[in-house]
Amino acid sequence: MSANLFLSHSELHRYTDSTNWDDKAYALLLQQEESWDLLEKNYAGLSNVESKDFEIEGSTYRVQFNPGRIVSSSAKVDEQSIRERKCFLCPANLPQAQRGLEYNNDYIILCNPFPIFREHFTIVHREHIPQRIEKSFPTLLKLSKDLAERYIVLYNGPSCGASAPDHLHFQAGEKGFMPIEEEYEQLITGSGEKIADVNGLLAFAVGDFRRRFVSFESDEGELLQKAFTAFFRAMHDVSATSDEPRINVLSSYQDGEWRVVIFPRAKHRPSFFFEEGEKKMLVSPAAVDFGGVITTPIEKDFRHITKEHVMQVFDEVAFSQPHFDALKSKLLLNFSHLKS
């Protein structure tokens, strides 16, 4: 790890005198835009991103043409490819110009050099340990609270959009960017079912929706941890896997409580990702896509993609209705134990 990796207090003070993590993260971004040419170029390129909206079943799906995301969208995440490349999230392998903020002893806040958000961060573990959420869920909650004024925090599981499934990391981007943030209340009211209301925890299952999800709301972190453990156990049962079940997570903190939205996944990528020729489209959905913003890094794909393609993406990669119903049944049983 470079001795010069972490921004000093005096360097940060050039941009902010605040002690809030939101402000310090934004100060880091300002410093990196001034000192790192690649990052400055890629963030400037966001002003040229094109987008088009599709309204599908009352929900907005925003498709963007963002060529800067080609590295992440096309990342090879099979075991052999991972073994044969250096981990680009390990501190020893970071670009010389990249700087960061030391967070919570074990993590480093970095600016994402290939942004989707105008303010986009990757929070990486200092050690090279696998991308796993079960034991790191408390860090997700802490990040969500510490960054609450500006940012929402994301987790992409292995085979769920994480381009580095071998290195534990989270992402953060500015609030209000994803359509689901505005649509959430309408979705849980019109398409959801309350599956728990115990001891300060609200849990919803939204199954009448193409991007089916489970959500938790609470002002108690310990209770959310118990709820997530119950969810994780149910996902293992339904998915019948010994590895981490496929999920994407959005977590935010506002008005004194957390909101955690979890999207269970059936598969990593849609079938047309693997096609040849004109039928191929490089769409590799992760948490932001499930939040309603679909990234296409190739212009041909952006021009060609239709509402039907978008529907196909989530019909293939999201949990099917039968699997979601089975998950909901398991959750109802598991949540019944939270009353004690």
Residue pairs with C-beta under 8 A, 6 or more apart in sequence:
1 91
1 92
1 126
2 91
2 94
2 96
4 99
5 91
5 94
5 98
5 99
5 100
5 108
6 99
6 100
6 101
6 102
6 108
7 27
7 28
7 31
7 99
7 100
7 101
11 31
12 24
12 27
12 28
12 31
12 101
14 27
14 31
15 26
15 27
15 30
15 31
16 23
16 24
16 26
16 27
18 24
18 27
20 149
21 103
21 109
21 146
21 147
22 146
22 147
22 148
22 149
22 150
22 151
23 149
24 101
24 109
25 101
25 109
25 119
25 121
25 147
25 150
25 151
25 172
26 119
26 150
28 99
28 100
28 101
28 109
28 111
28 121
29 43
29 111
29 119
29 121
31 99
32 39
32 40
32 97
32 98
32 99
32 111
33 39
33 40
33 43
34 40
35 97
35 99
36 95
36 97
36 98
36 99
36 111
36 113
37 97
38 95
38 97
38 113
39 97
39 98
39 111
39 113
42 68
42 113
42 114
42 115
43 115
43 118
45 67
45 68
46 66
46 68
46 115
46 118
49 64
49 65
49 66
50 64
50 65
50 302
51 62
51 63
51 64
51 65
52 62
52 63
52 302
53 60
53 61
53 62
53 63
54 60
54 61
54 63
54 307
54 310
55 61
56 210
56 307
56 310
56 311
57 209
57 210
58 186
58 190
59 179
59 180
59 183
59 187
59 209
59 210
59 292
60 179
60 183
60 292
61 179
61 292
61 294
61 307
61 310
62 179
62 292
62 293
62 294
63 294
63 296
63 302
63 305
63 310
64 116
64 293
64 294
64 295
64 296
64 302
65 296
65 297
65 299
65 302
66 116
66 295
66 296
66 297
67 297
67 298
67 299
68 114
68 115
68 297
69 114
69 116
69 295
69 297
70 282
70 297
70 298
71 114
71 163
72 114
72 163
72 284
73 282
73 283
73 284
73 295
73 297
74 282
74 284
74 297
75 163
75 284
76 82
77 158
77 159
77 162
77 163
77 165
77 268
82 165
82 166
86 93
87 93
87 128
87 164
87 166
87 167
88 94
88 164
89 122
89 124
89 164
89 167
89 169
90 128
90 167
91 108
91 124
91 126
94 100
94 110
95 113
98 110
98 111
98 113
100 108
100 109
100 110
101 108
101 109
102 108
103 109
103 123
103 143
104 139
104 142
106 125
106 126
106 127
106 139
107 123
107 124
107 125
107 126
107 139
108 123
108 124
108 126
109 121
109 122
109 123
110 121
110 122
110 123
110 124
111 120
111 121
111 122
112 120
112 121
112 122
112 171
116 173
116 288
116 293
116 295
117 173
117 174
117 177
118 174
118 177
119 150
119 151
119 173
119 174
120 171
120 172
120 173
121 151
121 171
121 172
121 173
122 169
122 170
122 171
123 143
123 153
123 169
123 170
123 171
123 172
124 167
124 168
124 169
125 136
125 167
125 168
125 169
128 166
128 167
129 167
129 168
130 158
130 165
130 166
130 167
130 168
131 156
131 157
131 158
131 162
131 164
131 165
131 166
131 167
131 168
131 169
131 244
132 158
132 168
132 244
133 140
133 155
133 157
133 232
133 244
133 247
133 249
134 229
134 232
134 244
136 168
137 225
137 228
138 221
138 225
139 170
140 153
140 155
140 170
140 249
140 251
140 260
141 221
141 224
141 225
141 251
141 253
141 258
141 260
142 221
143 153
143 170
143 172
143 251
144 152
144 153
144 251
144 252
144 253
144 258
145 253
145 258
147 153
147 172
148 252
148 253
148 254
150 174
150 175
151 172
151 173
151 174
151 175
152 172
152 173
152 174
152 175
152 177
152 178
152 181
152 250
152 251
152 252
153 170
153 171
153 172
153 250
153 251
153 252
154 170
154 171
154 172
154 173
154 248
154 249
154 250
154 251
154 286
154 287
154 288
155 170
155 171
155 247
155 248
155 249
155 251
155 287
156 162
156 171
156 248
156 286
156 287
157 165
157 244
157 245
157 246
157 247
157 248
157 249
157 265
158 165
158 243
158 244
158 246
159 165
159 246
159 265
159 267
159 268
160 246
160 247
160 248
160 265
160 268
160 286
160 287
161 248
161 268
161 284
161 285
161 286
161 287
161 289
162 169
162 286
171 287
173 288
175 181
175 252
176 182
177 288
177 291
177 293
178 250
178 288
178 291
178 292
178 293
179 291
179 292
179 293
180 187
180 211
180 250
180 261
180 290
180 291
180 292
181 252
181 291
183 292
184 215
184 259
184 261
187 206
187 209
188 194
188 204
188 206
188 215
191 206
191 207
191 208
191 209
192 204
192 205
192 206
192 207
192 208
192 215
193 204
193 205
193 206
193 207
193 328
194 202
194 203
194 204
195 203
195 204
195 205
195 214
195 328
195 331
195 332
195 335
196 202
196 203
196 227
196 331
196 335
196 338
197 203
198 335
198 338
198 339
199 220
199 223
199 338
199 339
200 218
200 219
200 220
200 223
201 216
201 217
201 218
201 220
201 223
201 224
201 227
201 338
202 216
202 217
202 218
203 214
203 215
203 216
203 217
203 227
203 331
203 335
204 214
204 215
205 212
205 213
205 214
205 324
205 327
205 328
205 331
206 212
206 213
206 214
206 215
207 321
207 324
207 325
207 328
210 311
210 314
210 315
210 318
211 263
211 290
211 314
211 318
212 263
212 264
212 318
212 319
212 321
212 324
213 261
213 262
213 263
213 264
213 290
214 231
214 261
214 262
214 264
214 327
214 328
214 331
215 259
215 260
215 261
215 262
216 224
216 227
216 228
216 231
216 258
216 259
216 260
216 262
217 257
217 258
217 259
217 260
218 224
218 227
218 257
218 258
219 256
219 257
219 258
221 258
223 338
224 258
224 260
226 338
227 335
227 338
228 260
230 331
230 334
230 335
230 337
230 338
231 262
231 331
231 334
232 245
233 330
233 334
234 327
234 330
234 331
234 334
235 245
235 247
235 264
235 327
236 245
237 330
238 245
238 264
238 323
238 326
238 327
238 330
239 245
239 246
239 264
245 264
246 264
246 265
246 266
246 267
246 268
247 262
247 263
247 264
247 265
248 262
248 263
248 265
248 286
248 287
248 290
249 260
249 261
249 262
249 263
249 287
250 260
250 261
250 287
250 290
250 291
251 258
251 259
251 260
251 261
252 258
252 259
253 259
263 287
263 290
263 318
263 319
264 318
264 319
264 323
264 324
264 327
265 317
265 318
265 319
266 316
266 317
266 318
266 319
266 320
266 323
267 316
267 317
268 284
268 317
269 283
269 284
269 285
269 317
270 281
270 283
270 285
270 312
270 313
270 316
270 317
271 312
271 316
272 279
272 280
272 281
272 283
272 309
272 312
273 280
273 281
273 282
273 283
273 284
274 280
275 281
281 296
281 298
281 301
281 304
281 305
281 309
282 296
282 297
282 298
282 301
283 289
283 294
283 295
283 296
283 301
283 305
283 309
283 313
285 294
285 313
285 314
285 317
288 295
289 295
289 313
290 314
290 318
294 305
294 310
294 313
296 302
296 305
319 327
